[in-house]
Structure formats: structure tokens, C-alpha cells
Amino acid sequence: MKLNISKLVAVAFLVTTVVVACERELDQLDKNNPTSESYFKTAVELQNGVNAVYSTLRSAELVGREWFFTHDMRGGECASGGPQLEAPRAELLKEITPAPSNSVMTNVWTGSYQMINRANLVIAKAPGVTDNPSLRDRIVGEAKFLRAWAYFELVSQWGDVPLYTETSTSATGFQGKAPATEIYNLIIADLNDAASKLPDNYGASDNGRATKGAAYSLLGRVQMQNGDYAGAKAALLQVYGKYSLVNFLWNFDGDARDDGGTLIATGHEFNAESIFEVVFVDRGDNNFNWGYNGEGSTSPLSTVRNQEYGITWGNVIPSNRLLDEFEANDPRYKYSIFEEGDDILTQSPLGAKTLTAADMNVATSIKNGVTKKRFFRKYGIYDWVNSGFHPGGLNHRLIRYADVLLMLAECEAEVGTPAQAATYINEVRARPGVAMPAITLATKSDAIKAVMHERAVEMCSESTNNIDILRWRKKAYYPSITTDPRNGQVDMLPIPSAETSTNPLIK
């Protein structure tokens, strides 16, 4: 069962007490409705508050839509599907830096600060909740994990950003930019505290909440990006051996309904490899929350990632560079990418259909000199549904165990133990259904190159490549180990004009 969806979305009355817009201003409430002062007296009410943070995470401003565009368009794995790619997304993909008015990155900025403001409110109100201390403390751990995730999005993409640790209560409560070191210090402190408060797992009714493993895994990722590989290794070793690799495709399936609303697949969400995933649901109504806030008890709970990277909208396709990264006999190629001649609908009651070029509203790509139309299979719904418009319900796995193993491999390369790096990489290569031959590594350079390759073929189209590029660029691995996939691209995004036009402390 998914993350207590009824609790997650049935917070419309609460949401207006915690919303933060670009001005960081709380909405005014009707006198008959509860306020942030009259609410948050019990652990259950505090839980509703943290549910509102998850709700923003799932919204179209973030993982439901604009988050994956912001990362993928600035990585090296994606190319334009054609002229249908909308201008702000094409700008992120094609320009070395976007304009401050870019709406895609602005949504991620706004959504991240909304998560932070809501998390700050939960953290601030927790000391006054005494009816269930164990639940209260766990909720604080969840809030700190989510605040850390949002701040990592901001600091990794923008660098120096405003730092808020208290809930904004006025339109003049602005902060100027804090140094990135301060942001990282808060993130690291939040994740360490979250790890001390969060459980290893939950009952089925609470699947989707942050766990101890999620906190340590994110801490490892943060420390790597911050240049502390020894610290990252220590955090990631707290996770090692506590999860296991599963059938590759089980990481990208979930609940799927046909266009008539009939459930035809339940998938393998919250499997043994999944460390933290964002919940989406296919209600069978072909609806999506175009209002972007993702809230209300009747709000759609779907994602349009499958539409954006599919064959009807066809906005995004694999880059030629990514296609050539796959070894000839690596089954992950067919698990990750569909191309002309492949069968779709293999798990549909309607029966399989062979893809032709005419079926695919996408540009061609080139793999090892062969030109075809191709698109991403990951998080697509074409194994079950082939429809012009059908928002999906596949949970997005933000952190999975294979990622942890490859992060550990990179840490071992950086601290001078390439043979151990090979051990972790070989665990991934030997995963169920893949069984690629083992590799040996003798030097740091060889180990880093192997990590780059394995992350490309294992993690492609999972919105991690952008921060990988930023980290490796800082280490001067372009061009010493390989060419920069986005040569000339600026590392940090510009502060959105929606912020600079309202915040007098940022110019």
C-alpha cells in the first residue's frame, strides 16, 4: 500500500497555513479555519504537517514534472525529441546557462522553498507536542530529511542561496544569500539528526516515508558533492548490506491502468532495492494536477514523466553519447530504451505491438552508426498502455541500492582503493537479469572511468547525471578522463528573476 495517500493529500485546510510563494508570505486564513497557532497540538496534527511537505515533493513543481527536466536537460543523457520540446526546457538543454526568467528552474526553486517552509513549521511546532513523543520525534526526522533534500537541490544547482531555518510569517522576512558551506552544514546536520530518529522501515500503510537508510544514502550523496569522500563512505556503509538488488525492471514499474480505468499491473514498488521513492498513483482518470500544487483530497496523484519522454509528446530522447555507452551485450540497453522493431504492450491484455518509425513522434538518434528512432523505456508505461495521453502512476525511485553501491565505488576510487571500487561495481554488474562480466581495476583513473561508465548504463534517465557532471567537472575529470558532455555549460543556475525582483537582499 502506498504512503497513506488519504493523509498525504487531505490537508487542503492546512496547506494555506504553510504555503510560501516567491515572496515567502503566508496566506491569510478565514477566521473559521484553523491557524498554525491553533493547530499542531497533537502528533497526528504534526503528521499532517509533514504530509504537506511530501505533497509538495510530489507536485508538478518538483518530482511530478519540473524537477526531472531541470536535472535531465542539464545532464548528458538526453537530447531533444524535436521542435515540440517547449522553449524553457529547450533552453536548459541547449544553452550554456538559462535566463533568470526560465519557468522550469523557477518552479524547482519555488517548490524547494515551499518544502523548506513547511518543514520549518513542523520542526518549530514539534516541541509543543507531548501526546506521542516517539511519533513526534520520527516526524521531526522526516521533516529534517525533506528539508535537507530541498536544500541539496538548491545548493547543488544554485550554490549560495537564502537560508531559512524558521517559518516565514511576513512578506518582509527575507534572507540574503548564505555561503554554500553554511547550506551544506545545515544539510549534513539535518541528515545526521534524521538518521538518529528515523526507523529502518515502516508498515505497509506508511510506505513512502523517509527511513534511516534514506537519510544515510542522501548524506553520502551530499558529502560526495561537498568533496568529503571519506565522510560519504562512512555514511554509505551504514546502508551497505541492508538492501539488495532486484530484477532491473522492477525499479521502474508500478500501478498501471488501461484507458478504461481497469488495473492491469501492480508492479514492484517498495521492493528490496528501493531506499526512497516518491508516490504516484494511476487513478485511471487520465488526469494530472496542472495547478502544480499537488494538494487536496481529490487532487490527481499522477506524473507526466511518461508523457514527456514517450512517443506521443516525444519531448525528450536518449542522447547519442548515452546510446554509445552501452556495451554490446549489456541487457540494460533493452531494459532502458525502446527503439524501432521492439515490442511494446508485452504485458497488456491487448497483446504485443511492434514499434515502427511511424508510431513514434520523436527525432532519430544514432547508436554505433545506426540511425533509428528511440525513446526511454524507464518510467514509461508502454509495457502496459499505448495511449496519446495517459499520466502515469509509477513511483519515482529517488534513491535505490544500486546507486548506493556505485557511490561507494566512487568513494573507494577517491580514497585510493580501486580494487574495492571494482567489488562494488561488480555487485551491480552481476545484478539479477543483467549478469555482466566482472571487471578489475588497478588505478584511480581506471576506477573513476569505470564508475562513469557504470553510472551511465545503470542510472541513465534517473536524474542523477547532472550532479555527477558537476562533481566530476570540479575534480577536473573533464578532459583528463573523458570529454565534458556539456562543455562550456555554467555550473550554477542564475537566481530566478521571480526571487530577485521581490527579495531586496538579493541583486
Buried (B, 14 or more C-beta within 10 A) or exposed (E): EBBBBEBBBBBBBBBBBBBBBBBBBBEEBEEEEBBBEEBBBBBEBBBBBBBBBBBBBBBBBBBBBBBBBBBBBBBBBBBBBBEBBEEBBBBBBEBEBBEBBBBBBBBBBBBBBBBBBBBBBBBBBBEEBEEBEEBBBBBBBBBBBBBBBBBBBBBBBBBBBBBBBEBBEEEEBBBEBBEBEBBBBBBBEBBBBBBEBBBEBBEEEBBBBBBBBBBBBBBBBBBBBBEBBEBBBBBBBBBBEBBEBBBBBBBBBBBBBBEEEEEBBEBBBBBEBBBBBBBBBBBBEBBBBEEBBBBBEEBBBBBBBBBBBBBBBBBBBBBBBBBEBBEEEBBBBEBBBBBBEBEBBEBBEEEEBEBEEEBBBBBBBEBEEEEBBBBBBBBBBBBBBBBEEBBBBBBBBBBBBBBBBBBBBBBBBBBEBBEBBBBBBBBBBEBEEBEBEEBEBEEBBBBBBBBBBBBBBBBBBBBBBBBBBBBBBEEEBBEEBBEBBBEEBEBBBBBBBBBBEBBEEBE
